[in-house]
Amino acid sequence: MKPVALITGAAGGIGSATAGVFTEAGWHVVGVDRREIDHLPQVAHFIRADIAEPEAPERIFAEVTSREGRLDALINNASLQICKPLIETTPEDWDQTMASNVRSVFLSVRQAYPLLKKSKGAIVNISSVHALATSVGIAAYAASKGALLALTRAMALEFGPDHVRVNAVLPGAVDTPMLRAGLNRGHVEGRSVAELVRGLGRKHVMGRVGRPEEIGRVILFLADNDQSSFMTGQAVTIDGGATARLSTE
């Protein structure tokens, strides 16, 4: 029987690439996204739901229990990014960000836990390099990703006795629609978004931004009990060496 992974934000850049990585590795993938998607070939079972809604996780995992009957990995990938100066960020912006990026993980894990306990499965939370070092105008997102990192550690401690591992991935700049939308907001006249992506890449030790499937392979490693069986409560940064360099260098 194939192991089952549920990936939230499955229609996005990292989410869809991760679904493809898991499918190629022989997993059965359940994908969740708030958008109506006609065709996701890398997803065996698609559930349309907005995980920011408090009642959504109960419905999602009831459907998984009924249809798949098991869950081996929960990948909390869905995310919302609002780019505004802090003093221009409204309480609604803040609450929406926290609901999408933190509360949804808390609620999803509560519903998924009976299945994960039974399979001795794994949880992988997709945080961000912004949990470690951030930028101007993205405070709500950075705060939510920092909170998710702390939540990862707390869950690892609580779930360890049941042999459920919990780790986090902290991607840096990855060539996704979210990255391109952010660069487009600060678009410089005369320069295409593709040129801005290449310029951003040159600031990295690796000389480029990341590819979504590179993040997906690390997520698979952390989800797979054969590959990372002695890892829990850890944060794996995948940023092309960006945080290794002093800003004063």
Secondary structure, DSSP 8 states (H G I E B T S, - for coil): ---EEEEESTTSHHHHHHHHHHHHTT-EEEEEESS--S--TT-SEEEE--TTSTTHHHHHHHHHHHHT---SEEEE-------B-GGG--HHHHHHHHIIIIIHHHHHHHHHHHHHHHHT-EEEEE--GGGTS--TTBHHHHHHHHHHHHHHHHHHHHHGGGT-EEEEEEE-SB-SHHHHHHHHHT--TT--HHHHHHHHHTTSTTSS-B-HHHHHHHHHHHH-TTTSTT--S-EEEESTTGGGS-TT-
